[in-house]
Amino acid sequence: MSEEILNKLIEHDAKFIEHDRRFDEHDRRFDEHDKRFDQIDSQIDFLAKKTIEHDEKFEWLIANMATKSDIGEIKQTLDYLVKVVEKNSQEITANNHGLFRLTERVEVLEKHCGIVTS
């Protein structure tokens, strides 16, 4: 009987050794998974920081960008300024032409009156 018990204990020890080996294998695999989770956690942290940065940039863009209404006002102002510049250009051309004609008339009158100018 004691030999039978001893054989059973030896058999159980062999099973325990096999179980320990399998547990060691599982521990190694869990360690690999832990490393991968750590890498994923670090990537998630990086992505979260980038998301916060992008949210801040979008908030700034939304606060500072021109709206359709703003662009419409700018366009109206530019159209008005273009019209003013065109009108002034036309008036300057007309005034120059008028001044040229008056200068010619003054020269004719000066010659007729005998006035000498330098």
C-alpha positions in Angstrom: 0.0 0.0 0.0 2.7 2.5 0.8 4.3 1.7 -2.5 1.0 2.4 -4.2 0.7 5.7 -2.4 4.3 6.6 -3.3 3.6 5.8 -7.0 0.6 8.0 -6.9 2.6 10.8 -5.3 5.3 10.5 -8.0 2.5 10.5 -10.6 1.0 13.6 -9.0 4.5 15.3 -8.8 4.9 14.7 -12.6 1.5 16.2 -13.2 2.4 19.2 -11.0 5.7 19.6 -12.9 3.7 19.6 -16.2 1.2 22.1 -14.8 4.0 24.3 -13.6 5.6 24.2 -17.0 2.3 25.1 -18.6 1.7 27.9 -16.0 5.2 29.2 -16.8 4.3 29.2 -20.6 1.1 31.1 -19.8 3.0 33.6 -17.7 5.4 34.2 -20.5 2.5 34.7 -22.9 0.8 37.1 -20.5 4.0 39.0 -20.2 4.0 39.4 -24.0 0.4 40.5 -23.9 1.2 43.0 -21.1 4.0 44.5 -23.3 1.6 44.9 -26.2 -1.0 46.5 -24.0 1.6 48.9 -22.7 2.5 49.8 -26.3 -1.2 50.3 -27.1 -1.7 52.4 -24.0 1.2 54.6 -25.1 -0.3 54.9 -28.6 -3.7 55.8 -27.2 -2.1 58.5 -25.0 -0.3 59.9 -28.0 -3.6 59.9 -30.0 -5.5 61.5 -27.2 -2.9 64.3 -26.9 -3.1 64.9 -30.7 -6.9 65.0 -30.6 -6.8 67.6 -27.8 -4.3 69.7 -29.8 -6.4 69.4 -33.0 -9.5 70.4 -31.0 -7.7 73.5 -29.8 -6.6 74.3 -33.3 -10.2 73.9 -34.6 -11.6 76.1 -31.9 -9.1 78.8 -32.9 -9.9 78.4 -36.6 -13.6 78.6 -35.9 -13.2 81.7 -33.7 -10.9 83.4 -36.3 -12.2 82.4 -39.7 -14.2 84.7 -41.9 -17.8 83.8 -42.4 -19.7 84.1 -45.7 -21.2 87.3 -44.3 -17.7 88.7 -43.5 -16.5 87.8 -47.0 -19.7 89.4 -48.5 -19.0 92.7 -46.6 -15.4 92.7 -47.8 -16.5 92.0 -51.4 -19.0 94.9 -51.2 -16.4 97.2 -49.8 -13.9 96.2 -52.5 -16.5 96.7 -55.3 -17.2 100.2 -53.9 -13.5 101.1 -53.8 -13.0 99.8 -57.4 -15.8 102.0 -58.6 -14.4 105.0 -56.7 -10.9 104.4 -58.2 -12.4 104.0 -61.7 -14.4 107.2 -61.3 -11.3 109.1 -60.1 -9.2 107.7 -62.9 -11.8 108.8 -65.5 -12.0 112.3 -63.8 -8.2 112.6 -63.8 -8.1 111.7 -67.5 -10.8 114.2 -68.3 -9.2 116.9 -66.1 -5.8 116.3 -67.8 -7.4 116.6 -71.2 -9.2 119.8 -70.1 -6.0 121.2 -68.7 -4.2 120.5 -71.9 -6.9 122.3 -73.9 -6.8 125.3 -71.5 -3.0 125.4 -71.7 -3.2 125.5 -75.5 -5.8 128.4 -75.3 -3.6 130.3 -72.8 -0.6 129.9 -75.1 -2.7 131.2 -78.1 -3.9 134.1 -76.0 -0.4 134.9 -74.7 0.8 135.0 -78.3 -2.1 137.2 -79.4 -1.5 139.6 -76.4 2.3 139.5 -76.8 3.0 138.0 -73.4 6.2 136.1 -73.1 6.4 133.2 -70.6 9.4 131.2 -69.8 
